[in-house]
Amino acid sequence: MLHDLKMPTRKEVEEALLVTLFNHNGTIKEFATGEEIVNEIASRFSLNENQRNAVLERIYRKENRIVKTPLWHRLLYRAADSLAKEKLVSRPTSTIHLTNKKEWMLTEDGFDKALNLLNIPKTQKEFLPTKSFEVQKVVKKLVEASRPENYNPFDKEKKVSKVTRESAIRTRGFRFAVIEAYDCKCAFCGLKINSPDTLLWEVEAAHIVPHSENGKDDVLNGVALCRLHHWAFDAGWFTMENDFTIRVSSKINSLPSDYGKMNDYDFIRIFSNQNSIILLPNRKEIHPHQSAISWHRENKFCK
């Protein structure tokens, strides 16, 4: 009977939690009875029904009553609590202030450890959709900032130098803020798709005033674009009017008719004869700022 109730060690559960957090893009719900995440982690250890349903009974002397605690839930919580003390995850009581959800969330150190457990290079962090507590703090700051009437899309303090931990977090915060604002869709064509393992979104966070021109890592200087339209936007084939109408370069008229086509889909000319407005975030406060758009129209767009 005791053999049937043998549980994995806390260290094993801690590592399983980090990997599970990574697989769920950095967050998982609290360990309430009936939550799928509880059974998902149990399945990683092939726990049987007796192990999953075993109950620990103890006497609560203050009220002279017996308290029953599911043993597996207790082990999960203690493992998560240990990770929180090591600052590898944030507790639900902290995460709720960022996301309005009671969730366990990876920290940057927890993210690094999960990558190590999975043998994934840390250089992939920039491209993965995995949230961390530090990055979400940047996202919250970006999306909740007041919208200035006179906006300067340039960051005078931005320097082209070696990437620091702080700058990497800021860059990922910009990417998350922009992509989430546009619901992971290209603002031009509406494409929304992720990789089969759900670890990568096709859409990218594009700077309107480019990073190379010291453009700010700011939602007001950002727009979500698929890779194809991101390239075309940076190359000057597209720009936007101040009312967010898509404008196509007149240079398109000098291109051979088979250029820019994928079978019957012409990814540039499709916008030539339409007054198409880009897909915009629900909140007007985080729409692209006209100052950034005007700069792109005057400096990057091939009229």
N, C-alpha and C positions, 0 to 999 in steps of 0.2 A: 504493500500500500504506500509506504513512504517513498519507494522508488518511483511509483507512478506520479508522485507530487514533487519530484525533484525539479528545481527551477534553475534557469541559467544564472550565472554570476552577475553581480551588479555591473562589473566592468564590461561584460558581454552585452548587457542591456544598454549601457551607456553608448557603446559603439554602434549598436543597432539603432538607437535613437538618432544619432548623428547622421547615419546613412539614410534613415527614413526621412528626417528633416530635409536633407539634400534632395531626395526623390520627390518631395512635396514642395519644391521651390523655396525651402527655407522656413516654412511654418507648419505646425500641426496643432490641432485643437487640444484642449484639456482632456484628461483621461477619464471622462465620465462614462458610466455604465451605458453600454449600447453604442458608443462611438466606434466607427469602423476602424479608426487608427489603432485602437486597443487590440482588436482581433488581427489587424494586419501585421503588427509587430509580433504578436503571439505566433502567427503562422511562419514567421522567419525562423523561429526556433522549433517549429513543428510541435507545439504544445498540444497535448490531448485535452479532452473536455474536462477531465478531473483537474488538470493543472489550471485551466482557464477559469474554472468555476470554484476552485478551492477558496474557503473563507477562513480568515483568522479571527478568532473570538477573544475578546479581552474584556475585563470588568472595568467599567468606568465608575470608580468608587464614589466620586463626588455625588453622583445621582443614583448610585447603587443599581446600575443596569449593565446589561451585556451589549457591547458594541461589536458589530460584525463588519469586517473590512475584507473585500476581495483581495486575495493574496497577490494576484498578478497585477492589479491596479496599484497596490502598495509598492511593489517592486519597481514598476514603471515610474511612479512618482518619485521614489527615493533616488533612482538613477538620474531623472531629470533635475531633481534638486541638487544632486552632486555636480552635474554639469553646470548648473547656474552658479554654484559657489566657485567653480573654476572659471567662470565668465566665458563659457563656451556656448551658452544659450541665455536668452533673456526670459524671465518669468512672465506668465500671462498678465500679472498685475502691472508689469512695466510695458509690455507690448501693447496693451489696450490704449495707452496714451498716444501711440503712433498710428495704429490701424483701426481703432475702435472695435477690436476683436480680442477676446481672451485666448491667446495662442502662445505656445512656446515658439521662439524664433532663434535661429542661428545668430551668433555674433560673428565678427570677422575671424576671430581665432577658431571658433567652432566650424566655420566654413572651411578654413584651412585644414583642420583636422579631418573633416569629412572627405575632402579631396585626397588627402594622404591615405585614408583608409581605402579609397576607391582607385588609388593609383592614377589620379587625374592631375595633370600639371597645373600649378597655381596660375600659370599664364592664361588659362582658360576662363578665369573668373570674370574677365571683362566681357565675355560673350554669353555667359550662362544667365538664365533668368532667376537664379537663386537669390532670395532676399537675405539681407542681414540687418541686424538692429542698427548698425552705424549708417548703412546706406539708406534705410528707411527714415532716419532722422533728417538726412539731406533731402529726400523726397518730400517729406512733410514741410520742410522749410521752403522749398521751391514752390510747391503748389498752394501754400497758404500765404505767400508774400503778397502784399498789396500791389495793385497794378498802377504804376506811375504814368501820368499823362506824358511827361517828357522822359523817354526811356533811352538810355545809352547802351546799345547792344555790345559795346566793347569792354573788355576786362583789361584795364591798363596794368594790373598787377600780374596778369598771366604771363608766365615765362616759359620759353621752350627749353626745358632742362630735363634732368632725369626724373622718371616717374617716382613719386613718393607714395607712401601708403595713403596719406590724406588726399592727394590729387587723384589717385585711383578710385577712392571712395566717392569723391565728388563727381568724377566722370561717370561712374556707374549709377550714381544718384540721378544725374541728368538723364541718362538713358532710360532708367525705370520711370521717372516722372513723365517724360515725353511719350514713351510707348504706352503706358497705362492711360494717359490722358486721351489718347486716340484709340483706346480699346484694342490695341495691338493690330490696327489696320493701317494700310497705306492711305494717307490723306488724299492722294490723287486717284488711285484706281480702286481702293477699297479692299485690296488683297489682304487676307488674314489666314495665316497657316503657320503651324509649328512643325518641328521635326517629329518623326514617328515616336521617339523616346520622350517627347515633350520638353526636352532640355534646351531647345533653341527656337526662338521666333525668327521668322524670315524678315520681318519689318525691322527697320533701324531708326535710331534717333538722329535726325539730320540737323546740323547747325544751319541757320539761315545766313548769318554772318559767320563764315567758316572758322573753325578752330585755328587754322593756320593764320588767320587775320586777327587773332586774339578775340574771337567772338565768345561771348559769355556762355557758360554752361548753365542755361536758364531756360525754362519752358517758354518764355516770351521770345526767345531766340531759337526755338526748336520747332520741328515738325516731324511727324512720323512718316517715313517713306519706305516702300519696298526697295530692294537693292537696285533694280533697274531705274526707277524714277529718282532715287537718290543720286545715282550717277548722272542722270540727265539734268537734274536740278543744279548740281555742282558744276556741270560742264557748261551750263548757260542755255540749254534748250528750253527750259521753263523758268517762269517766275510767277509772282502773284501781284495782282493789283491790291490796293489798300482795302478793297471790299472782299478780298480772298478769292477773286475770280482768277482762274488759271490763264496765263498768257503764254503763247507759244512763239518761239523765235521765228522771224521771217526767213531765216536761213533754211528753214525746212523746205522752202519752195525750190531751192537749188540742189536738194538731195535727189539721187536716183530713186525712182518710185518703189524699188524693192528694199530700200534701207529703212530700218526701224520697224520692220514687220516680223511677226511670228505667225506664220500661216496667214489668216485673214485679220489678225489683230495688229493694228498699227499703234504702238504705244505712245507715239508723239502726236501724229496727225489726228488721232481720235478727239483731241481737245481743240483742234484748230478752228472748227466752225461751230463751237458750242460755247455758251457762256457758263462753263462749268465752275462751280465753287467747290473748293476743297472740303473734305469732311473735317469738321471742327469738333473740339472737345465740348462737352455739355456746358461747362462753365465758361462764360465769356471772359472771366478774369484771367484765364490762362490761354486765350487765343494768341496766335503770333502777333507781336507788336508791329505796328505800322512803321516804326523807325527801322526795325531790322529788315522788314520787307522792302522798304524804299531803298535801303543800302544795297540789297541784293539786286534789285531791279536796275540800279544805276551802275553797279560795279561788276556783277557776275553775268547778268543776262545779255545774251547776244541779240540785240534788237534786229 
